[in-house]
């Protein structure tokens, strides 16, 4: 089933049928995921009016990502990746589609949203890990950069259009039906994957031997040891753990600020979040030249300063254009920091360790996100978004100050060798 041509006979990406079907299917799926990014918290807010409930839903999603990340790579390496991705899509379609059905028959059931969020998060994390490994099985190595460029463009498209679509759907027929639309996009993704043939290297790959518990322990312990032994990665891991405490719940604060405190419609909330996606697009184009010019340390610390300033402005301003611009700056900083962080790991990590290092990195710094989301939304329920946002922005600036006392301050690139794996791209918004 391997349709990737032999060396010297590679077609262009435009003529690579398997890649193009995969690309188009995932572009629609990303659009659906961006719809849910807004529709889920809006649905909770409509049913309960509680920002704390919104935060708890974010906590469930964040915790599910962390827990699943501990074994997702292990599962992906031992299964047929295409079948796993199709199964994840079909189950997500069923779960998302159940929400409007239950809302229609029995009315709002908040407990269902928690169950759906937890299960969908597990499936999404498994899918995302398989997605990263699948790209290299669709195109030859010399086309990976171009292929990832197209996939990143699809992510940016979803970031721009998904929230706006969710806002309009929620305003017209309800946020529950917006989740149903997301479920339909998963069905399209599953069908598209059925017509894609990967280079089935996993079918013939040797499976790891030895006691399974030992292999699982090795997977994370060795990655963490490498992180802690590298001065720049160690500092980055600690600082990003602190930053993630603030950033995971920032979208909840934005939605509550615009929708509840300023009294704007769901369509307006969606429009604001959609326009914030311009920051993702800008950072995707700017990251490489900025890093070449200023180096890793300046770019990462600068991105953190932008995030802090944007969070504070979002919370205190009552001007919708100013809030929208601040949200775009927030997304620019988040994306710039993520691209620089990912590239640094690729440059300094031996290829044989890269998977374990990435898994350890995501797990360690991601653990603070659900806690931070719960704390921020609880504080908002007591003190309002403006006070909490100013505090969160100040916290980000303290992270920058702490970073100036670490090896990040003088890190131009952090590279100790060539880029190890050019095809690793951020699939889901993980902040790294």
Secondary structure as UniProt FT lines:
FT   TURN            7..8
FT   HELIX           13..15
FT   HELIX           17..48
FT   HELIX           51..69
FT   TURN            70..71
FT   HELIX           72..76
FT   TURN            77..78
FT   HELIX           81..106
FT   HELIX           110..135
FT   TURN            136..138
FT   HELIX           141..143
FT   HELIX           144..173
FT   HELIX           175..194
FT   HELIX           201..204
FT   HELIX           212..229
FT   HELIX           231..247
FT   TURN            248..249
FT   HELIX           250..256
FT   HELIX           257..261
FT   HELIX           266..316
FT   HELIX           320..348
FT   HELIX           351..383
FT   HELIX           385..403
FT   TURN            404..405
FT   HELIX           407..410
FT   TURN            422..423
//
